[in-house]
C-alpha cells in the first residue's frame, strides 16, 4: 500500500481550508494592508494599513469583495464559511476593545 508524502498531506489540508473572507484589524495588527484594495475595497485596505502603521484606529474587520462575487455567482447566497469567520472577527474585536457586544452592564 503506497504511503502519502508529507507534501501531499499539506496540499490536501490547505485545499480543504475555506477561503479567507474576513480581514480583521486592531491593536496594531491587521490581516490586510494598503495594497489590497481590490480585495478589501479602498476603505478596508486603508483601515488595515493605518492600523498596521499604528495610527489610532478602533478594532474592526472588513468583509472581502470576494463575498460579493460569491453572492452573485451562487444564487444570492453567502459562502458557508462566512458566518464562522465573522464570529471569529467579532471575538477578536471584543478582545481588542475590552468590550462584549450585547453586554447590558457595559454596552
C-alpha positions as CSV (number, residue, x, y, z in Angstrom):
1,X,0.0,0.0,0.0
2,X,1.5,3.4,-1.0
3,X,2.1,5.9,1.7
4,X,1.4,9.6,1.3
5,X,4.2,12.0,1.5
6,X,4.2,15.0,3.8
7,X,3.8,17.3,0.9
8,X,0.7,15.6,-0.3
9,X,-0.9,15.9,3.2
10,X,-0.1,19.6,3.3
11,X,-1.7,20.2,-0.1
12,X,-4.8,18.2,0.9
13,X,-5.2,20.1,4.2
14,X,-4.6,23.5,2.6
15,X,-7.0,22.8,-0.3
16,X,-9.8,21.8,2.2
17,X,-9.4,25.1,4.1
18,X,-12.1,27.7,3.4
19,X,-11.1,30.8,1.6
20,X,-10.5,33.9,3.8
21,X,-13.4,36.3,3.5
22,X,-13.0,38.4,6.7
23,X,-9.9,40.5,7.4
24,X,-9.5,41.8,11.0
25,X,-7.6,44.9,12.2
26,X,-6.9,46.3,15.6
27,X,-4.2,46.7,18.3
28,X,-1.6,47.5,15.7
29,X,-2.2,44.2,13.8
30,X,-4.0,43.8,10.5
31,X,-4.7,40.8,8.3
32,X,-4.6,43.1,5.2
33,X,-2.6,46.1,4.0
34,X,-2.9,49.2,1.8
35,X,-2.1,47.2,-1.3
36,X,-5.1,45.0,-1.1
37,X,-7.7,47.5,-2.4
38,X,-9.1,45.1,-5.0
39,X,-9.8,42.6,-2.2
40,X,-10.7,44.8,0.7
41,X,-12.0,47.9,-1.1
42,X,-10.4,51.3,-0.6
43,X,-11.7,51.9,2.9
44,X,-10.9,48.4,4.1
45,X,-7.4,48.4,2.7
46,X,-6.7,51.9,4.2
47,X,-8.1,50.9,7.6
48,X,-5.8,47.9,7.6
49,X,-2.8,50.0,6.6
50,X,-3.5,52.7,9.2
51,X,-3.7,50.0,11.8
52,X,-0.5,48.4,10.6
53,X,1.4,51.7,10.9
54,X,-0.1,52.2,14.4
55,X,-2.4,55.1,13.8
56,X,-5.3,55.1,16.3
57,X,-8.0,53.1,14.5
58,X,-10.7,51.3,16.5
59,X,-10.6,47.5,16.1
60,X,-12.8,46.1,13.3
61,X,-13.0,43.9,10.3
62,X,-13.6,44.0,6.6
63,X,-15.6,41.5,4.5
64,X,-13.8,41.0,1.3
65,X,-15.1,41.8,-2.1
66,X,-15.0,38.1,-2.9
67,X,-18.1,37.7,-0.8
68,X,-20.0,39.9,-3.2
69,X,-18.7,37.9,-6.2
70,X,-19.7,34.7,-4.4
71,X,-23.1,36.0,-3.6
72,X,-24.0,36.8,-7.3
73,X,-22.3,33.6,-8.6
74,X,-24.2,31.3,-6.2
75,X,-27.8,32.3,-6.5
76,X,-27.6,35.2,-3.9
77,X,-26.3,33.0,-1.1
78,X,-23.3,33.7,1.1
79,X,-20.2,31.4,1.4
80,X,-20.7,28.7,4.1
81,X,-17.5,29.8,5.9
82,X,-18.6,33.4,6.2
83,X,-20.6,33.2,9.4
84,X,-17.8,31.5,11.3
85,X,-15.3,34.0,10.1
86,X,-17.5,36.9,11.1
87,X,-18.0,35.4,14.6
88,X,-14.2,35.0,15.0
89,X,-13.6,38.6,13.8
90,X,-16.2,39.9,16.3
91,X,-14.5,37.9,19.1
92,X,-11.1,39.4,18.1
93,X,-12.7,42.9,18.1
94,X,-14.2,42.3,21.5
95,X,-10.9,41.3,22.9
96,X,-9.1,44.3,21.4
97,X,-11.7,46.7,22.7
98,X,-12.2,45.1,26.1
99,X,-15.9,45.0,25.5
100,X,-18.6,42.4,24.6
101,X,-21.4,43.0,22.1
102,X,-24.8,42.9,23.8
103,X,-23.4,43.3,27.3
104,X,-26.2,45.0,29.2
105,X,-23.9,46.0,32.0
106,X,-21.2,47.6,29.8
107,X,-22.6,48.5,26.4
